[in-house]
Amino acid sequence: MRKTIFKIALFSFVSAFTLLQIVSPVSARGADITEINPIRSVTNTLSYPVISRHEWGCPDEDPDSPYYCDNPFWYAFRNPISHIVIHHTATSTTATDWNKEINYVWTLHATIRDNNPTDGVQGWTDIGYNYLIDQDGKVYEGRYGGEGANGGHVGGHNVGTAGIALLGNYDTLKVTDPEYQSLKNLLIELFTKYKIDPEEYATDYGGSYQQRLSMHQNWNATACPGGNTVTLFNQLRSEVAQAVKENWRKELEASLCPKDYWDDGKLCKQVLVRSDFTSQLDSPTEIAEDEDGNLYVSGYGQNYLYKISDGNIEKLSGTFFIDEIIKNAVDLEIDSKEDILYVLNSSSEKLVAIDLNTMESIEDYPTGSSPKDVIRMKDGSLYVANADSNTLTKIDPTNNEIETIELDGEYPIYLEKDLDENLYVSFYLSDALTKITNKGKVELYTSGGLLPTAVLPSDNGTFYVINEADGKLMFVDDKEVLHTFADLPYQANSMIMLDDGSLLVTHPYDNAVSKVSSKGYVSTIKDIGKEPFKLFEYDGDIYFLDKGMPGLHQLNMSSQSTIPLTKPIYRFWSPSKSSHFFTGALGEKKEVMDKYDENTWTYENVAFFGLQEPTENALAVHRFWSGLYESHFYTISEKEKNEVIDKYDDGVWKYEGIAYYAYPEEKEGAAPIYRFWSGKHQSHFYTMSASEKDEIMEKFDEETWKYEGIAYYAYPKD
């Protein structure tokens, strides 16, 4: 039995938006690099062709030299890409030997330019840009360290920004078409990969509020990237943004199950809620579990503390002293070995230790101002997050010692730890996180969204961050690169990971819970409680607390209310052919969107959910293609399928196989697909919308669109 309680605090402020990770300031030159974020990989992982440092002839000097190109002393920190900045090298206007030109830029940056004349090292020890592009359109690897390495290209804003430079001086040179296309394609890949919008404004670590795709002159007083680049820049950003958003659209895949169902890998199961202890637990807010599987529950502003054991509930509070402590409890922690309940009291700003055998206070520890969360480590020490004083209070109950830790962030509200006892702190008002490793190393991250409220570490050093205000679920991978893992439909505040790697997320203000698959696909169930805000696992089941409903509430995927595993069916419309195309294959959907313009095939949306297998009286929906009429035809009738195959050659109607499965008759939960035929266009039209069906019948005569009846039944998306 896993015994992990996930905690959360709720607030309602708004702050600036950021997307980057930073490492606490360390002097890179001469530092012990084992104490700095290690580079786990220096491999370029882009699919776009990039000429490596070795290939363009980066100087390979003495390995003991600070200029040794394969291991520069300027240590390569890795950070998520927040912004991409466009430059020109402002060098030759007549160069044709591009390898020689890059070597010149490297020499200029690494050995000549110098920001710190007193450190004993001349130059920046490496090239400043992450990528460079020549006039022939070839792309070169710049700064050492591989993907995500911090560059040295925009003063005061190198952390979390990538620099791309055009080789030459573009106050004189014109940007060539191959150069422009390479720059655009590289940008499209980078922005698509990191799921950041080129046109969006965001604040970087240095405090500058810029569009995510910007020019050097937007950040510093400079003419870079040259007048001829500036002229093309708005067009470039617009084209990149359009392509990136289209790529995201292609990647979107709906849940495998329709509304109100979640899949368990075999079936789509309806999600039900079972509530327990509703008469005792009025608006519970805090919960803790001991090593024996007992739960302790309190409610902020309520005078109760209950113990739940083996399905029974027992009230432990009752004395004035205990009631007052519990009434203002914002978090609970348990020391099972010593039978001590720690109650974090926001009113008195103390952590109170209560003996669970006698229900008497045995010690209280002062915290900082406005304590919000407490967590207990394996060694018995406790950390308290103090929101107003921006500190951690570290408490050692064994030696009765208290330490105050100053934090570089605003309004810390949430604490979590991983299996290695690394501690994570989220800062609500600076949209940031701090990770304190088990060796005491401090790393700073920003959350990639607004108002981070929860961190969920995994077993391999990666972790998830949930941002309450904008519903962004972020993921920091094993290379310490931040990604947008999922865009949630509503504000969110707590999460828990299931055994299959998927996540559950609560939406308290929209009475909903979302399931996020291991690939980042989101399916949301509405009308879950009245304000679900805290998820926890107990005895193998998933529960949540709800501020608007009394009791403990179990999320149950019902085995009594299931449907076969479905899949989304994507719908395209062809304005030129007046025809629909449906596919349940994500690969085919992407291929059509890549290959054809919108006049040929316009992607509309997920039309409905078809079945994956021929179960529960479901039959195959057969697909035909007509080269003559340039349209598709779908039928569930085996007889009609055979008649078409017998009557027409492949040039008229070619049988393409089974598209998906559906029901030939009415089925509970399923809805009809209506079919029309156009003698005018020689094509069919299909819709699940009754209003769309009625509109077509009213608007068009039968020669244009003749209603043929119900084609089959499938599950609606909404």
C-alpha positions, -999 to 999 in steps of 0.1 A, spaced: 0 0 0 14 34 -10 10 60 16 16 93 1 -4 124 7 -1 153 -18 -6 187 -2 -18 219 -17 -25 255 -7 -49 278 -26 -46 315 -32 -57 340 -59 -31 364 -70 -17 372 -104 19 376 -114 41 379 -144 46 350 -169 80 334 -172 95 303 -188 130 294 -180 151 275 -155 181 290 -138 209 277 -117 220 296 -86 249 319 -95 283 302 -95 316 314 -108 321 290 -137 358 297 -143 379 276 -120 349 263 -101 344 226 -92 321 217 -120 307 187 -100 289 213 -79 274 229 -110 245 215 -130 262 187 -150 256 184 -187 241 150 -192 244 151 -230 261 173 -255 244 157 -285 223 178 -309 189 162 -307 173 183 -334 161 166 -366 172 197 -385 207 192 -400 233 210 -380 270 211 -389 289 202 -357 317 221 -340 341 193 -351 329 195 -387 335 233 -390 369 229 -374 366 245 -339 402 249 -326 414 219 -308 440 233 -284 457 221 -252 430 204 -230 445 223 -201 438 256 -218 407 276 -210 402 278 -247 401 240 -253 371 238 -276 358 204 -266 357 213 -229 358 250 -224 364 265 -189 333 286 -194 311 257 -181 280 250 -202 249 254 -181 218 239 -195 185 258 -192 150 257 -208 146 279 -238 125 309 -228 133 332 -257 151 330 -290 171 360 -301 182 368 -337 217 383 -343 241 390 -371 279 385 -365 286 420 -380 317 405 -397 327 402 -434 304 411 -462 325 392 -488 332 359 -471 327 327 -490 347 303 -468 322 298 -441 342 275 -419 369 301 -419 344 328 -410 330 308 -381 365 302 -368 371 339 -369 339 345 -349 350 319 -324 384 335 -320 368 369 -316 345 357 -289 367 332 -272 401 349 -270 397 387 -277 365 401 -262 366 404 -225 339 414 -200 361 408 -169 397 420 -174 406 411 -138 398 374 -139 430 364 -156 412 349 -186 410 369 -219 378 365 -239 345 346 -233 363 312 -237 337 301 -264 316 314 -292 285 333 -280 258 320 -303 240 287 -301 236 284 -338 250 303 -369 237 303 -405 256 312 -436 243 327 -468 240 293 -484 215 282 -457 238 259 -438 233 258 -401 263 254 -377 265 244 -341 278 273 -320 283 272 -283 296 241 -266 272 221 -245 245 209 -269 209 217 -268 198 241 -241 233 254 -232 233 290 -221 249 313 -247 268 345 -244 250 367 -269 226 392 -252 240 411 -223 222 405 -190 198 380 -206 218 349 -215 200 326 -191 172 308 -208 177 325 -242 191 309 -274 210 330 -299 210 324 -336 233 345 -357 234 352 -395 271 351 -406 281 386 -420 270 422 -417 234 427 -426 234 464 -426 250 457 -460 242 421 -469 208 410 -479 193 379 -463 193 352 -490 164 330 -496 183 298 -486 194 316 -454 159 328 -447 144 294 -452 170 277 -430 165 303 -402 127 299 -404 128 261 -404 152 260 -375 130 283 -355 99 263 -363 116 231 -350 128 248 -318 96 265 -310 75 234 -318 97 212 -297 96 235 -266 60 244 -271 65 282 -268 46 307 -289 70 329 -309 45 358 -307 39 356 -270 54 381 -246 72 368 -215 95 380 -188 130 364 -188 152 359 -158 169 392 -163 135 409 -160 129 420 -196 95 416 -211 99 406 -247 83 385 -274 97 350 -273 111 354 -308 129 388 -308 160 406 -321 191 416 -302 181 452 -305 149 445 -285 171 436 -255 202 458 -257 212 492 -273 225 479 -306 217 478 -343 220 440 -344 208 420 -363 213 446 -390 189 467 -410 182 442 -437 173 415 -411 151 440 -392 131 446 -424 122 409 -427 118 402 -391 80 407 -385 73 386 -416 97 359 -402 80 358 -368 45 357 -383 54 328 -406 72 309 -378 43 314 -354 18 302 -380 38 270 -387 44 263 -350 7 265 -342 -1 243 -371 24 217 -358 9 218 -324 -25 213 -339 -12 182 -357 1 168 -325 -31 172 -306 -48 139 -299 -80 136 -280 -86 111 -252 -93 76 -263 -126 78 -245 -156 101 -249 -170 126 -224 -173 113 -188 -152 83 -194 -115 75 -188 -96 46 -203 -78 20 -183 -60 6 -213 -87 -20 -220 -121 -3 -215 -136 31 -212 -150 34 -177 -174 59 -164 -161 80 -136 -182 80 -104 -177 96 -70 -184 79 -37 -185 100 -6 -178 88 30 -180 104 65 -202 132 52 -219 138 86 -186 142 104 -162 159 80 -176 194 72 -153 211 46 -121 192 54 -89 209 42 -60 190 57 -51 153 57 -21 132 68 -15 94 68 7 75 93 27 43 85 -2 21 97 -26 35 72 -45 57 96 -58 90 83 -60 123 103 -83 149 89 -89 185 100 -108 215 85 -95 251 84 -118 272 105 -134 240 119 -129 227 155 -123 190 147 -96 164 142 -107 130 132 -89 97 129 -100 72 102 -89 36 106 -102 5 89 -133 23 77 -141 37 112 -140 74 122 -131 87 156 -130 123 169 -98 132 187 -103 169 194 -125 182 222 -104 202 245 -103 240 241 -65 239 235 -66 213 208 -96 228 192 -78 262 189 -47 246 174 -67 225 149 -90 254 140 -63 273 123 -43 243 109 -30 248 74 -11 215 72 -5 183 91 25 159 93 29 126 111 59 111 130 46 75 131 76 62 151 70 87 179 32 90 176 34 127 171 11 148 150 26 181 138 0 209 133 11 240 114 -10 268 129 -12 300 107 -27 322 134 0 316 161 27 311 134 39 279 152 44 243 144 28 224 173 37 189 182 8 168 197 12 134 214 -14 112 196 -16 90 227 -25 117 252 -37 144 227 -16 169 246 9 195 232 45 185 239 63 212 221 57 242 198 82 257 174 80 293 160 80 297 123 83 326 100 55 350 89 24 334 74 34 297 73 17 277 45 31 242 43 52 218 63 70 186 52 89 160 72 121 144 60 134 109 67 159 121 94 129 136 113 136 172 105 108 194 93 107 223 69 81 251 70 74 274 40 67 310 53 49 330 26 52 365 39 88 363 51 100 344 20 119 319 42 120 283 52 121 273 88 141 241 94 132 224 126 152 196 142 130 181 170 157 157 182 181 185 191 154 212 195 172 234 169 156 259 146 172 274 115 159 301 92 167 298 55 164 329 33 149 321 -1 153 338 -35 117 339 -44 84 355 -34 56 339 -14 67 302 -9 35 282 -4 42 245 -12 68 219 -3 74 185 -18 103 160 -18 114 131 -40 127 97 -31 162 110 -28 151 136 -2 156 166 -26 133 193 -15 111 214 -38 96 248 -29 72 267 -51 69 305 -51 34 317 -58 41 353 -66 74 350 -85 62 321 -106 93 301 -96 106 270 -79 137 262 -58 152 227 -56 174 221 -25 193 189 -31 201 164 -4 236 177 -5 225 213 1 229 226 -34 203 252 -43 188 254 -79 163 279 -90 137 273 -117 108 293 -130 75 275 -134 67 283 -170 33 296 -160 13 317 -136 10 309 -99 27 276 -94 9 256 -67 23 221 -68 54 201 -78 54 164 -84 88 147 -86 92 114 -103 116 85 -95 142 95 -121 150 131 -112 124 146 -135 94 165 -121 61 182 -130 49 217 -121 13 228 -121 4 264 -126 -29 273 -111 -38 305 -129 -32 295 -166 -36 258 -164 -1 250 -177 13 216 -167 51 218 -171 76 190 -172 114 192 -164 131 163 -181 163 145 -172 184 170 -191 168 198 -170 149 212 -199 115 226 -193 86 216 -216 49 224 -217 36 189 -209 -1 198 -212 -24 228 -215 -53 221 -191 -88 233 -198 -92 252 -165 -72 266 -136 -56 238 -117 -41 233 -83 -31 197 -73 -20 165 -90 -12 129 -84 5 103 -105 -12 69 -112 6 36 -117 3 38 -155 23 71 -155 -8 93 -161 -17 122 -139 -49 133 -123 -53 171 -118 -80 190 -99 -99 221 -112 -115 235 -80 -132 265 -95 -148 245 -124 -158 214 -104 -137 191 -126 -108 166 -126 -86 160 -156 -66 129 -165 -34 136 -184 -20 106 -202 18 98 -202 19 115 -236 2 147 -224 -33 141 -238 -60 155 -216 -95 142 -208 -117 161 -184 -146 150 -163 -169 179 -152 -194 180 -123 -169 163 -99 -178 177 -65 -183 214 -58 -147 225 -53 -123 196 -55 -89 208 -45 -67 181 -29 -60 147 -44 -45 118 -23 -41 81 -26 -52 58 2 -52 21 3 -48 19 -34 -77 42 -43 -77 78 -53 -96 103 -31 -101 141 -31 -111 167 -5 -137 192 -15 -142 226 1 -178 227 -10 -189 192 0 -185 174 34 -167 140 36 -139 122 18 -146 115 -19 -133 85 -38 -128 87 -76 -140 54 -90 -137 42 -125 -168 20 -125 -166 -15 -138 -204 -16 -140 -206 13 -164 -181 7 -193 -180 9 -230 -154 -7 -253 -122 12 -259 -128 39 -285 -107 63 -305 -112 98 -318 -124 101 -354 -110 132 -371 -131 151 -397 -118 170 -427 -139 190 -452 -129 197 -488 -143 230 -501 -131 222 -536 -146 187 -536 -176 193 -513 -168 162 -495 -159 149 -460 -129 127 -451 -128 108 -417 -98 90 -402 -91 75 -368 -54 73 -375 -33 101 -361 -5 95 -386 -29 98 -415 -44 130 -400 -9 145 -398 -1 134 -433 -32 150 -448 -25 183 -430 11 183 -442 4 173 -478 -27 194 -487 -37 230 -485 -70 240 -467 -89 243 -500 -82 207 -506 -87 193 -471 -95 215 -441 -92 198 -407 -123 206 -387 -121 187 -353 -128 154 -336 -162 145 -351 -170 116 -327 -155 85 -312 -155 52 -330 -147 18 -316 -113 2 -319 -125 -34 -322 -157 -51 -334 -171 -57 -299 -206 -56 -284 -224 -59 -317 -202 -32 -333 -195 -37 -370 -168 -24 -394 -173 9 -411 -159 5 -446 -141 32 -465 -141 38 -503 -122 64 -524 -134 77 -557 -106 90 -580 -134 100 -604 -154 121 -580 -124 128 -556 -145 119 -525 -148 93 -498 -177 70 -491 -184 52 -458 -208 24 -450 -214 0 -422 -235 -23 -444 -217 -54 -456 -243 -57 -484 -238 -22 -496 -200 -26 -494 -202 -58 -516 -226 -41 -541 -202 -12 -546 -172 -35 -550 -191 -56 -576 -206 -28 -595 -178 -3 -598 -142 -6 -608 -114 10 -587 -114 41 -608 -149 49 -596 -150 35 -561 -119 18 -547 -123 -1 -514 -97 11 -489 -105 -11 -460 -120 -7 -425 -119 28 -412 -132 21 -376 -161 3 -359 -195 15 -350 -230 3 -342 -256 -5 -368 -285 0 -343 -292 23 -314 -269 19 -284 -271 35 -250 -247 65 -249 -242 64 -287 -256 89 -312 -266 87 -348 -244 97 -378 -266 113 -405 -258 107 -442 -265 128 -472 -258 123 -509 -252 150 -535 -261 142 -571 -247 177 -579 -213 171 -563 -212 132 -565 -202 130 -529 -215 122 -494 -218 144 -463 -218 130 -428 -227 147 -395 -235 137 -359 -251 171 -353 -289 171 -354 -289 209 -359 -264 206 -388 -286 179 -403 -317 201 -400 -299 232 -414 -288 213 -445 -323 199 -451 -338 234 -449 -311 252 -469 -305 228 -499 -327 210 -524 -323 172 -528 -302 175 -559 -276 194 -538 -279 174 -506 -304 145 -502 -309 131 -467 -304 93 -469 -309 85 -432 -288 73 -403 -255 57 -415 -246 42 -381 -241 51 -344 -210 62 -325 -201 80 -293 -203 118 -292 -172 138 -283 -192 161 -259 
